[in-house]
Amino acid sequence: MEYMDETNIFSGSEKKISTQNFRGGKITSIFGGSEIDLSSSQLAEGTHVLEVFYMFGGSSITVPNDWVVVNKVTSILGGFSDKRNASPAQPIVSNKTLIIQGFVMFGGGEIKGR
């Protein structure tokens, strides 16, 4: 699955995605949530976008620690944070970037590393 499209409305899900060419996608959670595990995946070359929309819901997204992830999520009475432990001793230099952008209202999300 190179491109994901996950929707949860009054429900939840857990997905483990394993691909060598992840290219982004969409996650929508309204009164629901999801746990997305991308730790066994590789990001395709270039810049890719994962679009999120959370209203009274959210998700947890696990990515490999060496991915370059840019958080561009707008939150109103909610939040979206990068919980990965960045090691200043090992700067990440890559031609692969995942931009997570979108909107959170009364919900939340987080990026975790593995």
Buried (B, 14 or more C-beta within 10 A) or exposed (E): EBBBEBBBEEEEBEBEBEBEEBBBBBBBBBBBBBBBBBBEBBBBEEBBBBBBBBBBBBBBBBBBBEBBBEBEBEBEEBBBEBEBEEEEEEEEEEEBBBBBBBBBBBBBBBBBBE
